[in-house]
Structure formats: C-alpha cells, structure tokens
Amino acid sequence: MATKRDFYEVLGLGKTASKDDIKASYRKLAKQYHPDVNKTPGAEEKFKEVQEAYDILYDDQKRASYDQFGMAAFDQATAEGQSQNPFRGFGGQGNFQDVDLGDLFGSFFGGNTRRRQAPTGPQRGADAFMRVKILFMDAILGKKVKIPVTYDEPCSQCGGTGARSSSDIETCPTCHGQGRVRTRQQTILGTYETESVCPTCHGTGKVVREKCNVCNGAGYNRVKTNIEVSIPAGINAGQQIRVSGKGERGANGGPNGDLFLEIVIEKHAYFTRDGNDIHIEIPISIVDATLGTTIDVPTVYGDVTVRIPGGTQPGQTLKVRGKGVRDLRGNDSGDQFIHLRVETPTKLSKEQRDLLTRYKETESKDDSVWEKFKNGFRS
C-alpha cells in the first residue's frame, strides 16, 4: 500500500496550526479539489486525501494520537479488527464536527441551504470581457465604432429550451427534476455522500423528447456579427463600456450575461493626457522667447491663439483654461498645458551672426549671464 503523506503537509500547515487554521485550509483545498468543480485527473484522490487529513487533525483526540504515533495509531486499530472504520472509538464515521459540508459545497454553487437545491430554473449567463483599442482623439471627442463579437444567442424558435414544443419537455427520470444525484462512497474514513451533476439531464432537471429543428436541441445559436458601440467623449484608458446581452449564454433558457469592453487608447504623436488635462510641448525660437510673440497652438478642439510673453525661459509652462477633456460625469473640462521648448539655432547666416555679435557688444560685462552667475556663486 502506498505510503500516506504527512497530514500537516497535505493541508499545507505546520504542527502548531490552530483549529481555525485547519478549518480554513480544509475549506480552501476542498473547494479546489472537489469532484463537482474539478474534473482534472487526480483531483478526486486529492480531495479524499484532504478530507482524511482534516478528519484526523481537527479532532483533538485523533490529532494527539497522530502527533504521538503517526499513522501507526490508526493502522493498529484496523489490524486488530476493531472496525473497518479506523476511527471507531474516536467518534464513529468521518467526523465533520464544526464543518457543514452541505453549506460548504452549497456555497461553491451559490446556495446557502444545508442540502443544495439544483439550479434547474433559468440562470443568467456569466459576463464576458474584451479589450478594444481606440484612437486618442476618439476617446476625447467620442465616436461610434464597430466591434466584431461572437456570442450564443438564445434560439428564437424554442426560447432556449431546446425542445420542439413545451410538451416535449419532461422531468428527468434519473434525478427526478433535481438536476443532481447523490452517491454513497465507502472510504477508510467511513461512508459519506457526494453530490454531482445528473449525468442524464446535465443539471437541468429536464429531458427533451423531440429536439428543436432550428438549434438541434442546443437551445442557442452561434452568432458572429459586428455591433455598433458608442464611445462617450472623455472616456479614459481602463474604463469599461457595458453591452447588454452579449456575454456568455444563460442556462435553462436564462438570459445571456453582459459584455464589458475595456478601453485601450493609442498614444498621440503630440498630445498626452493626465486625468482630464492635456499636455503638449511646443518649440519656439530663441528670438520669440526673448521678444515675445503670438502663435496659434493646437488643442484637442482646434487651434487657439496664445501670447508668448517676452523673456520666456526654456521649459516654461502656459495654461489654456477649459481646453482639456470634458468630464464624463458633468460639464466641467480640464485644461491644456503648453510646455515651451526654446530651440537654439545651429546654423546662422552672416547677417544673423553679425546682428548677434552687435547685440553682445552692447551688453556690459557685468550684465552677462555668466558674470551674474559667478558673482552670485562667490557671494
């Protein structure tokens, strides 16, 4: 017989773990490996291993015996023929004590009762998500765009039942309309019951005698189409737009979930966005920065006339109020910030060089930028 793993290792705990730690770890692992939610090979064996580890470690008396003697404490009981259940004398069959399995596994599927009721009625489908990339200016100004989608549409002929007519729908003879069946299993812990989806009706609680001739009994039809979506002006990257009824299909004739479109925005060549504010870097000549000028500056809504004051320094920022992004939640708008980049010419004509030379000659030594710096540095 294969050697069993240490029960503390099975639950991912140390030997000083509290009962609350044991219970929390058990709930997490039982949900992860329960056969009703995990169909991968080996999951059921891991579930049984987790259940056995919990059964021993959560019981104070069993845990004390295990800590002192290991599995030998329980192997000996079996060898002496005391019981087919190794926990005879420790509380009978698998001791679940403080854990209500009906509530535990019911919570996995949305139920809150001790014995979970199968969801045989109409159920809404899950929501779906996809990313949509749009242009920078489309996010600022808004636009209607075409989005290719594929989804399952409830069959208009049968209304999602998959039956040719309502008289062709009958209660499942295997689960009697419950949608789930219970089976008893004998383990080294004793006998316990598990609940699984009915193999006949696959959880619907109903069987169909004659299938719908449009969807062939599926209850839905696969649709590939383009839908028109309105991108609201001012939307930002990461925000979502909900498209009703284009998500995952429902069950038992239930409605589809919704489709959520997460917005991804392409970068602009010149504009950048910070919240509802817009930033742009504008180059100006050293002459315009020195003397001042008036220029037409691009904004996301068109050009605006801006006065550049004389004596403007490199990196200076000007603000144009109200030329940022309009807020989605109201009529307020951000501002546009103009970052001025003063460019020094690399090539000069003879006339330009002569003019600058004469300007330099008119400048006293004490008024030069360099002399002012040195004088301030020495003081």
N, C-alpha and C positions, 0 to 999 in steps of 0.2 A: 504494500500500500504506500502511496506517495507520502512523503513527509509534509506535514502541515506547516505553513508559515506561522511565525510568531504572531499572536492575535493583536498585539500592540502595533506591530509593523503593518498588519492588514488595515488597521484603522488610521495609520499614519500618526500614531501618538507615542508619547513616552510613558514609562511606567508610573510616573507621578500624575498622570492625567486625571482630572476630576470627572465626576459622573456627567456633569454638563458638557465637558469636552467630548466624552464618549458618545453622548447622545447626539451632539451637533455633528460629529464626524460621521456617525452612522446615517443620519438623515441625508447628509450630502452624498455619501457613497451609494446608499440605497437608491436614491433618485437617479444617480448616474448610471447604475448597472441594472436597474430593474428591467426584467424582460419585456414589460409593456412599453418601455420608452427607448430601450437599447437593443437593437436587433443584430449587433455585430457578434461574430463568433467569440465565444468565451465569456460574454457578458453575464450570462445566467450563472456560470460557475463562480464568477467573481461575486455576484450578488449573494449566492449561498455562503461563500466564504466570509463576506462582510456580516451576514446575518448570524453566523455561528460565532464570530468574534464578539459581536455585540451581546449576544445572549449570555456569554460567559463573563465578559468584563463588566457588564452593567449590574450584574447580581453580585452583591458584596461577598456572599459566602463562596460562590463559584470563583470569583476573582481571587480571593485569598488562597483557595486551593491551587488555582492555576499559578499564582505567583510563587507558591512554595514548591510545587511538584511538577509544574508544566502540564503537558497533555497526559502524562502518566497518571495523574489523578483521575482522569475520566476514562482512559484506556483500561485501567484496572477494574473499574466498575463494570465495564462491558465484559471483560474477560471472566469475571466471576459470575456472569449470567444474571446479574441483578435485574437487568431490564434491557430491552432493545433500545430504550431511550437512555443515553448516558447521564441524563440529569435527574434520574429518579432519586428522590431524597433531597433535591435542590429546588423543588418547585414544579416537578412534573414536566409536561411538554414545553417546548420552546417558550421561555418566559419573556414576554414583551413588556411587562411591567408598565412603565410610565409612557410607553410609545404606543399610540393608537394607529395601527397600520392602515385602517380604513380611512382615517383622517389624513395620514401621511401621504398615501398614494392618491387619495382623492384630491389633495391639494396640487398634485402634479398635473391633474387634468381639469382643474378649475372648480372642483367640488368642495363642499365643506361638511358633508354628512359623513356618518361613520361608514356606511356602505355606499359607495359611489353609484349614482344613477347614471346609466349610459346616456350620452347626448344623442338621442335618436331624433330630436326635433331639428328644425333648420338652424344652422350655425353660420355666422358671418365668417368670411374668409380672412386670412391674415393680410396685413398691409404689405405692400411692396415698395421698394426704394430703387431709384436710379439717379445718376448724375447727368446734368445737362449743362453743356458749355455754351455760353453766350458771349457776344461781343461786349466790350466795355461800354460803348455808347448805348447799346440796347438795355443794359442794366440801369443806366442813368435816365434814359428817356422813356423806357418801356417799349414793348413790341409784342406782336403776336407771332409765335413760331410754331412750326410743325414738328411734332415729336413722333418717331416711329415706336409703336408699342405692340407687344404680343400678350394677349391675356385670354382667359377662358370665360366665355360669355354664356350665362345660363340659357339652355335651349328654349327657344320661344314656343316650340311645339308642346313640350311636356312640362314646361315650367321648372325644369331641373330635377324632376323625379326619375327620369329615365324610362318611364313606363308609357306604353301606347295610350292607355287611358287610366283613370283612377281606379277602375275595377280590376286592373291587372296588378295592383299593389296589395300584397298580403303580409301578415305578420310572420316574421321569421320563425320556422318551427324549431330551430336549434336553441335560440336564446329566448324565445317567446316575447320578442319585442324589446328586450333589454339592451341589446347591442353588445353585450359582453357575457362571457361564460366564466364560471369558477371551476377550478380543478384542484384536487387534493394531491399533495405530494408528501411522500414519506422520506425523511432525511435522518441523519444521525441526531438531529435536534428534536425529532418527533414529527408529528403530522401538522402541516399547515396548508392553508389555502392560498392560491394565487388567482388573480383575475386577469383576463386577457380579452382582446377584441374577438368577437364571434367570427369564426372562420367562414361561416355561411353568408352572412349579410355584411361582413366587414364593418360592423359597428352601427349600421343604420337602423337595425331592428326590423327592417322590411326586406322582402324579396319581391322581385318583379317577374311575373309570368311571361308577359309579352313586352318586348323592348320597343321603345320609341323608334320609328323608322327614320327620323331625322338625325338624331345623335347616336343611334345604335345602342341606346341604353346608358350612355355615359352621363347624360343629364346636362351636358355643356358642349359647346363647340369652340374650337380654337380660332381665334381671330387675330389677324395681323393687319394693322392699319396705321394711318397717321392721324394723330389727334392735334387739334389746334389749342395751344395754351397761351394765355395772356400773361406776359411778363410785366408785372407792375413797375412803374417808374420808381427808381430809388432802391430797388432790391439789392441786397449785398451778398457777397460770396458766403456760402454756408447756409443761407436761409432756404426754406423749403416751400414748395407750392403743392397743395393737395389737389389731386384729380380724383373725384369721387367714382367709385365702382370699377376702377381699372387695376385693382390689386389681385391677390390670389383668390381663387374661386371659393365659394362657400360650400358647405356640406349639407346634404339632405334638403336641397332646394333653398338654402340660405343665400343671402346676397354676397357679392364679392366684397373684398376689402378695398381700401383706397390705395392709390399710387401717390407716393411722395417724391417729388422731384427736387433734388438738392442742386442748388445753383453753383456753377463754377464759372468764373469770369475771366476772360482772356485779358492779358495785360495790354495797356495802350502804349503807343510809341512815345507819348509826351505827358499825358495826364496820369497822376496817381491819386488814389483815394484813401482817405483816413477818416473812417466814420462817414459823416456827411460833408466833410471838407474835401476840396480838390486842390492839388498842388501841381504847379508847373514851373519849370526852370526856363528863363528867358535870357538869351545872350544880348548884351548891349556893348557898344564900343566904348573905349575909354574917354572919347570926346563927349559922347552923350551922357556918360556917367558924370563927367566933370561939369558940363554946362547945363545939363538937364534937357529933357525932350518930351515929346508926347508920342505915344505909339499905340497901335491897335493890337491888343492882346487876345489870343484865342481863349474862349471859355467853352464849357460843355454846351452852352446855349448859343454860341456865336461870339463874334469879336466885340470887345468893349474898349473904349478909349481910356488910356491910363497915362497920367502925367508922371514922368520920372523926374524927381527933384534934382537940382544941381548938387554936386558933391556926393552923389550916391557911391557907397562903398561896395566892394565885391561881397557877395553873399547876403546883401541886404534884402529884406522881405517886405513886400507890399501886400495889402489885403484888399480884396474887392468883395464887399458885403453882398450876401444873397445870391452869389453865383456858384454855390456848391450844390449838393444833391438835395432834392426835395424829400423831406422825411416821409416815410411810408405811413406813419401814424398821424400826420397832420399837414398843415400848410407851410410849416417852417422849412427853411432851407439852410444848408451850411454855407460856408464862404469859400472863396478861391484865394489861395496864397500864391503870390508870384515871387519866385526866388531869382534874384538878378545875378547873372554871371557876367562880370566885366571882363571883356577879352582885350588883351594887349596885341596890337598888330605885329606880325612877324616880318612884314615887308613894307617898306616905305618908299615913296617916290622922293626924288631930290627935293622937290618943293616942300613936301611934308616934313622931311628931315630938317630942312632949313628953318621952317616955322617952329619946330620943337626946340631947335638949338637956340633960336632967338628968345623963346619963352624961358629957357633955362638961364640964359644970360641975364634976364630981368629979375630972376629970383635971387635974393640975397642968400649968402651962405647960411646965416642963422635961421632962415625960414625953410631951408630944405628939410625934407622928411628925415633924412639920415641924421642931420645935425640935431634935430629935435629929439630923436631917439637917444643919441649919445648923451645929450645934456640931461635928459631925464634919467638915464641909466647911472650917470655919475652922481646925481643929487641924492 
